[in-house]
Amino acid sequence: MAEQAKEQRVESVERALTLLEAFAEGADRLSLAELAKRTGYYRSTILRLAASLQRMGYLHRDAEGSYRLGPTLWRLGSQYQRAFRLADYIRPALSEISAETGESAAFYVREGDQRVVLYRVNSDRPTRHHIEEGSALPLDRGAGGRILTVYTGGDDEHAEQIRTQGYYVSDGERSPEAGAVAVPVFGMDSGFVGALGVVGPRNRMDADHRDRITELLLLYAERIGRQLGSRRSAGGPDA
Protein backbone atom coordinates (compact mmCIF):
# COMPACT_ATOMS: atom_id res chain seq x y z
CA MET A 1 0.00 0.00 0.00
CA ALA A 2 2.82 2.42 0.84
CA GLU A 3 4.54 1.65 -2.48
CA GLN A 4 1.27 2.21 -4.34
CA ALA A 5 0.77 5.61 -2.64
CA LYS A 6 4.32 6.58 -3.52
CA GLU A 7 3.82 5.63 -7.18
CA GLN A 8 0.73 7.82 -7.36
CA ARG A 9 2.67 10.96 -6.40
CA VAL A 10 3.47 13.37 -9.21
CA GLU A 11 6.43 15.45 -8.10
CA SER A 12 5.92 18.27 -10.58
CA VAL A 13 2.30 18.70 -9.51
CA GLU A 14 3.24 18.74 -5.84
CA ARG A 15 5.93 21.33 -6.51
CA ALA A 16 3.46 23.54 -8.37
CA LEU A 17 0.98 23.29 -5.49
CA THR A 18 3.76 24.09 -3.02
CA LEU A 19 4.41 27.25 -5.01
CA LEU A 20 0.77 28.27 -4.59
CA GLU A 21 0.91 27.38 -0.90
CA ALA A 22 3.67 29.96 -0.46
CA PHE A 23 0.91 32.59 -0.56
CA ALA A 24 -1.02 30.92 2.30
CA GLU A 25 0.72 33.01 4.95
CA GLY A 26 -1.16 36.07 3.78
CA ALA A 27 1.12 37.77 1.23
CA ASP A 28 -0.67 39.44 -1.69
CA ARG A 29 2.43 39.51 -3.88
CA LEU A 30 5.74 37.67 -3.74
CA SER A 31 8.95 38.29 -5.63
CA LEU A 32 10.97 35.49 -7.19
CA ALA A 33 13.44 35.74 -4.30
CA GLU A 34 10.66 35.51 -1.73
CA LEU A 35 9.17 32.48 -3.45
CA ALA A 36 12.58 30.81 -3.46
CA LYS A 37 12.99 31.49 0.26
CA ARG A 38 9.52 30.20 1.15
CA THR A 39 9.64 27.05 -0.97
CA GLY A 40 13.33 26.20 -0.94
CA TYR A 41 13.23 25.75 -4.73
CA TYR A 42 15.82 27.02 -7.19
CA ARG A 43 14.77 30.14 -9.07
CA SER A 44 14.99 28.26 -12.36
CA THR A 45 12.53 25.67 -11.00
CA ILE A 46 10.15 28.40 -9.85
CA LEU A 47 10.25 30.14 -13.22
CA ARG A 48 9.42 26.90 -15.00
CA LEU A 49 6.54 26.02 -12.66
CA ALA A 50 5.23 29.58 -12.61
CA ALA A 51 5.08 29.71 -16.40
CA SER A 52 2.70 26.74 -16.48
CA LEU A 53 0.62 28.15 -13.61
CA GLN A 54 0.39 31.50 -15.42
CA ARG A 55 -0.87 29.84 -18.60
CA MET A 56 -3.63 28.13 -16.60
CA GLY A 57 -4.56 31.29 -14.71
CA TYR A 58 -3.35 30.14 -11.29
CA LEU A 59 -0.63 32.79 -11.08
CA HIS A 60 -0.21 36.28 -12.47
CA ARG A 61 3.07 38.13 -12.89
CA ASP A 62 2.92 41.91 -12.78
CA ALA A 63 5.09 44.50 -14.53
CA GLU A 64 7.53 44.60 -11.61
CA GLY A 65 8.09 40.86 -11.82
CA SER A 66 6.21 39.96 -8.63
CA TYR A 67 3.70 37.14 -8.54
CA ARG A 68 0.16 37.07 -7.19
CA LEU A 69 -2.58 34.45 -7.24
CA GLY A 70 -4.53 34.31 -10.47
CA PRO A 71 -8.26 34.42 -11.33
CA THR A 72 -8.61 30.66 -11.77
CA LEU A 73 -8.20 30.19 -8.04
CA TRP A 74 -10.93 32.75 -7.37
CA ARG A 75 -13.25 30.94 -9.77
CA LEU A 76 -12.58 27.54 -8.21
CA GLY A 77 -12.91 29.00 -4.72
CA SER A 78 -16.29 30.47 -5.60
CA GLN A 79 -17.44 27.11 -6.93
CA TYR A 80 -16.24 25.45 -3.73
CA GLN A 81 -18.16 27.93 -1.59
CA ARG A 82 -21.36 27.33 -3.56
CA ALA A 83 -20.98 23.57 -3.15
CA PHE A 84 -19.81 23.67 0.46
CA ARG A 85 -22.05 22.10 3.08
CA LEU A 86 -20.78 22.02 6.65
CA ALA A 87 -22.95 19.00 7.38
CA ASP A 88 -20.96 16.93 4.89
CA TYR A 89 -17.96 17.19 7.21
CA ILE A 90 -19.60 17.29 10.63
CA ARG A 91 -22.22 14.53 10.42
CA PRO A 92 -19.83 11.69 9.49
CA ALA A 93 -17.48 12.75 12.28
CA LEU A 94 -20.32 12.78 14.84
CA SER A 95 -21.39 9.28 13.80
CA GLU A 96 -17.85 7.97 14.21
CA ILE A 97 -17.34 9.75 17.54
CA SER A 98 -20.61 8.39 18.93
CA ALA A 99 -19.77 4.87 17.76
CA GLU A 100 -16.30 5.00 19.30
CA THR A 101 -17.35 6.51 22.63
CA GLY A 102 -20.80 4.96 23.06
CA GLU A 103 -22.11 8.43 23.93
CA SER A 104 -24.05 11.16 22.16
CA ALA A 105 -22.02 13.56 20.00
CA ALA A 106 -23.02 17.06 18.93
CA PHE A 107 -21.88 20.19 17.14
CA TYR A 108 -22.95 23.54 18.60
CA VAL A 109 -23.01 27.08 17.27
CA ARG A 110 -23.78 30.34 19.02
CA GLU A 111 -26.94 32.30 18.30
CA GLY A 112 -27.15 35.39 20.46
CA ASP A 113 -27.11 34.36 24.11
CA GLN A 114 -27.83 30.71 23.40
CA ARG A 115 -26.09 27.71 21.92
CA VAL A 116 -27.91 25.75 19.29
CA VAL A 117 -27.51 22.05 18.61
CA LEU A 118 -26.78 22.32 14.91
CA TYR A 119 -25.97 18.64 14.35
CA ARG A 120 -26.39 15.71 16.71
CA VAL A 121 -26.01 11.93 16.81
CA ASN A 122 -27.66 10.41 19.85
CA SER A 123 -26.17 7.29 21.39
CA ASP A 124 -28.02 4.05 20.70
CA ARG A 125 -27.41 2.78 24.25
CA PRO A 126 -30.52 2.27 26.44
CA THR A 127 -29.23 4.81 28.97
CA ARG A 128 -28.08 7.93 27.15
CA HIS A 129 -28.25 11.69 26.97
CA HIS A 130 -30.82 12.57 24.31
CA ILE A 131 -31.82 15.90 22.78
CA GLU A 132 -32.79 16.84 19.25
CA GLU A 133 -31.10 18.93 16.60
CA GLY A 134 -32.22 22.53 16.70
CA SER A 135 -32.57 22.61 20.48
CA ALA A 136 -31.48 25.87 22.12
CA LEU A 137 -29.44 25.53 25.32
CA PRO A 138 -27.90 27.99 27.79
CA LEU A 139 -24.61 29.53 26.76
CA ASP A 140 -23.30 30.17 30.27
CA ARG A 141 -22.92 26.55 31.39
CA GLY A 142 -22.01 23.16 29.99
CA ALA A 143 -18.94 22.18 27.99
CA GLY A 144 -20.27 23.33 24.62
CA GLY A 145 -21.49 26.62 26.04
CA ARG A 146 -18.13 27.39 27.66
CA ILE A 147 -16.26 26.74 24.42
CA LEU A 148 -18.65 28.92 22.41
CA THR A 149 -18.41 31.74 24.95
CA VAL A 150 -14.62 31.85 25.01
CA TYR A 151 -14.09 31.60 21.24
CA THR A 152 -16.77 34.13 20.28
CA GLY A 153 -15.29 36.99 22.27
CA GLY A 154 -16.80 36.22 25.67
CA ASP A 155 -15.08 35.66 28.96
CA ASP A 156 -15.75 33.77 32.18
CA GLU A 157 -13.86 32.21 35.06
CA HIS A 158 -12.85 29.25 32.88
CA ALA A 159 -11.59 31.27 29.89
CA GLU A 160 -7.88 31.12 30.70
CA GLN A 161 -8.03 27.39 31.39
CA ILE A 162 -9.89 26.73 28.12
CA ARG A 163 -7.51 28.81 26.03
CA THR A 164 -4.53 27.05 27.60
CA GLN A 165 -5.69 23.46 27.24
CA GLY A 166 -7.99 23.79 24.22
CA TYR A 167 -10.95 21.89 25.68
CA TYR A 168 -13.42 21.96 28.57
CA VAL A 169 -14.91 19.22 30.75
CA SER A 170 -18.19 19.81 32.55
CA ASP A 171 -19.67 17.64 35.28
CA GLY A 172 -23.35 18.23 35.88
CA GLU A 173 -23.21 21.93 34.98
CA ARG A 174 -26.28 22.11 32.79
CA SER A 175 -27.94 18.84 33.74
CA PRO A 176 -27.20 17.16 37.10
CA GLU A 177 -27.32 13.76 35.40
CA ALA A 178 -24.90 14.50 32.58
CA GLY A 179 -21.20 15.11 31.98
CA ALA A 180 -19.64 16.46 28.81
CA VAL A 181 -16.44 17.36 26.98
CA ALA A 182 -16.18 19.93 24.19
CA VAL A 183 -13.44 21.34 21.95
CA PRO A 184 -13.32 24.20 19.43
CA VAL A 185 -13.35 23.66 15.67
CA PHE A 186 -11.60 26.16 13.40
CA GLY A 187 -12.04 26.71 9.68
CA MET A 188 -10.69 28.89 6.91
CA ASP A 189 -8.25 31.59 8.06
CA SER A 190 -8.31 29.94 11.52
CA GLY A 191 -11.79 31.35 12.13
CA PHE A 192 -13.85 29.71 14.86
CA VAL A 193 -16.65 27.54 13.45
CA GLY A 194 -18.28 25.90 16.46
CA ALA A 195 -17.96 23.50 19.37
CA LEU A 196 -17.62 19.74 18.98
CA GLY A 197 -18.75 17.79 22.02
CA VAL A 198 -19.66 14.49 23.63
CA VAL A 199 -22.21 14.15 26.43
CA GLY A 200 -23.28 11.16 28.47
CA PRO A 201 -24.66 10.02 31.83
CA ARG A 202 -22.44 11.09 34.73
CA ASN A 203 -22.12 7.55 36.05
CA ARG A 204 -20.24 6.61 32.85
CA MET A 205 -18.22 9.81 32.52
CA ASP A 206 -15.41 8.90 34.88
CA ALA A 207 -11.91 10.36 34.52
CA ASP A 208 -10.60 7.62 32.21
CA HIS A 209 -13.63 7.83 29.93
CA ARG A 210 -13.41 11.62 29.79
CA ASP A 211 -9.71 11.47 28.95
CA ARG A 212 -10.35 9.09 26.06
CA ILE A 213 -13.19 11.28 24.82
CA THR A 214 -11.05 14.43 25.04
CA GLU A 215 -8.25 12.85 23.04
CA LEU A 216 -10.71 11.66 20.40
CA LEU A 217 -12.46 15.02 20.14
CA LEU A 218 -9.18 16.88 19.68
CA LEU A 219 -8.24 14.43 16.93
CA TYR A 220 -11.54 14.89 15.10
CA ALA A 221 -11.60 18.66 15.59
CA GLU A 222 -8.20 18.93 13.95
CA ARG A 223 -9.25 16.61 11.14
CA ILE A 224 -12.42 18.59 10.45
CA GLY A 225 -10.44 21.80 10.66
CA ARG A 226 -8.05 20.63 7.97
CA GLN A 227 -11.01 19.70 5.77
CA LEU A 228 -12.39 23.21 6.25
CA GLY A 229 -9.07 24.82 5.39
CA SER A 230 -7.72 25.54 8.87
CA ARG A 231 -4.03 25.57 9.70
CA ARG A 232 -4.67 25.97 13.39
CA SER A 233 -4.29 23.20 15.96
CA ALA A 234 -7.46 22.11 17.72
CA GLY A 235 -5.90 21.95 21.16
CA GLY A 236 -3.15 23.53 23.23
CA PRO A 237 -2.34 27.14 24.08
CA ASP A 238 -4.29 29.74 22.11
CA ALA A 239 -6.20 27.01 20.31
N, C-alpha and C positions, 0 to 999 in steps of 0.2 A: 504493500500500500504506500509506503514512504517513497519507494522508487517510482511508482506511478505518479504520485503528486509532484515529484521532482521533474519528471519528464514533461508534465503539463505546464511547467513554468516557461514563459517566453521572456527572456532577459531584456530584450529591447523594449517590450511593452512595459515591463516593470520599471525600467529606467525612465521612460517617458512619463509614467504616472508619478514617479518620484520627483521629477522636474515640476509637475503641477503642484505636488504636495508642498513644495518649497514656499508657496504662497499662503499656506494654511496658517502661518503665524500672524497673519494680518497685514502683510505688506501689499500695497496697491501696485507698486512697480518694483522690479528688481533688475539691477544691471547684470551683465554677464559675469562680472567678478563676484557679485553677491550670490548669484545662482551657483557658481562654482564652490563658494564657501559653504553654502547650505546643503548642497548635495554631495560634495566630495568628488564630483566628476571633473574630468579635464574639460577645458573650454571648447576644444574641438568636438568632444562628444556632445556637449550641450548645444553647440551650433547645429550639429547634424540632427539631433532630436527635435530641437526647436523649429527647424525648418519644416519638418513633417507636421508638427503640431500647429504651426501657422497655416499651412495649406488646408488643414481640417477645421480651422477656426477655433482651436483650443487655446492658442496663444496669439498675442498681437505684439509686434515690435514697433515702437514709436520712432520719431525722427531722431531722437537723441540716442537710440540704440538700446533703450531699456525695454523690458518685457512686462506685459500685464496679461491677465487672463482674458481669453477671447469670448466672443458672443455665443459660441456653441455650448460652452458650459452654462451660460445663463439660460439658454433654451432647454437644455437637458434638466437643469435644476428646476425650472418652471414646470416641466412635465412631471418631475418627481413629486413636487409639492401638490400638484393636482391629483396624483395617484396615491399620495400618502394617506394611510389610515393607521392611527396610533394603535387601534385594536389589533391590527395584524401582528404587532410585536408584543403587546402586553398579554393578550388572552392566552397564547400558547405558553408563555412563561408562567402565568398563574396556574394553568393546568398542571404543569410539571412540578411547580413548587408545592401545590396541594398534594399531589401524588407522592412526592418525596417526604413530606413532613407529616402527612396524615391530618393536617389542619386546613382551615379555610384561608385562602389567600386573596388579597384585594389590592386595588390600585386606587389611590385617593387624589383628588384635586381640590384646590381651595376655591370656594365661591363666597365672596364676602366674608362673613364671620362664621362660616360653616365649612366643614369638609364634606365632600360628596363622594360616595362610593361609585366611581366611574365604571370600573370593571370588577367582577368578583367571581370566584369559584369556591363554592361552599364544599366543605369536606363531606365525604359520603359515609363517615362513621356515624353510628347511632347517636353518640353524644358528641355534639359539635357546637360551634358558634355559628349562627345562621342569620344573615340579613340579606336584603336584596339590593341589586344594583339600582342606583338612583337615590338610595337613602341618604338623608342629610344628617350628619352627626356633629357634635360639638367640636370646636376647633381647639379649645383650651385644655383638653385632656385626652389621654389615649396616645399610643405610639404614633399613629398616623397624623393626628392633630398636632403633636409636638413638632414633628418633622416639617409639616406644612407651614407652621407658624415661623419657625426659625429660617427657612429657606425662601420665604416670601416677604422678608423684611421685618418680621415681628421679633419679639424678644420675650423671654421668660426666665425663670430661675434655672432651667435646664439648658439654655442656649449654648453656653460655653462648653458644657459636656458634650452636647450633640455635635457641635462644630469640630470638636477635638477628635471624637471617636467615629463620627460618621453614621451613627445609628442611635436608636432609642428603644429601651425596653420598658414596657409599662406592666404593672401588676395590679389589676383591679381598679385602675383609674376611672375608666368610663363605666364599666360594668363590674360589679363585685365578683362575678363568677368567671371573668375572662382575663387572660393575659395576652400580651401582644408584643411584637417586634416590628419596627419599620425602618426603612432606609430611604434616602433621597435618590431620585433618578434624574440624570441630567441629559440634555439633548444637544442640538446644534449650538455652537458657540458657547458651550458649557452652561447654557441656560437651564434653570430648574424646570422640570416637567411635572413631577408629582411624587407621591410617596408610595413605595411598594411595601406591603406588610403582610404578616401572618398573625392570625388570632385563633386562640383555642381555649378550652376550659382550663382554669387555673390549676386543677389537680394534675394535669398533664404537662403544664408549662414549668417544669422544674429547671434548675440551672443548666443541666446538661442538654436538655431539649432546646432551651432558648439559645444556647451557644451554637448548636448545630444549625438552628434556624437562621441565626444572625449571619453565620458564615455563608449559608446558602443564599440568603437575600443579597448580601454584598456581591456575590458572584453573579447573580442574575441581574442586579442593577447595573453592574458594569457591562455585562453583555448587551443588555437592552440599550444602554447609553451608546455603545459603539455602533449599534444598528441605527441609532438616531443621529449619529454624526458627532457624538461627544468625544472629547479627548481628555475628559476629566475623570479622575478616579472616583468610584462610588463611596469609598470609605476613607478614613484617616483625617488628619488635620485639614481644615478648610474644605472638606469635601462638600 
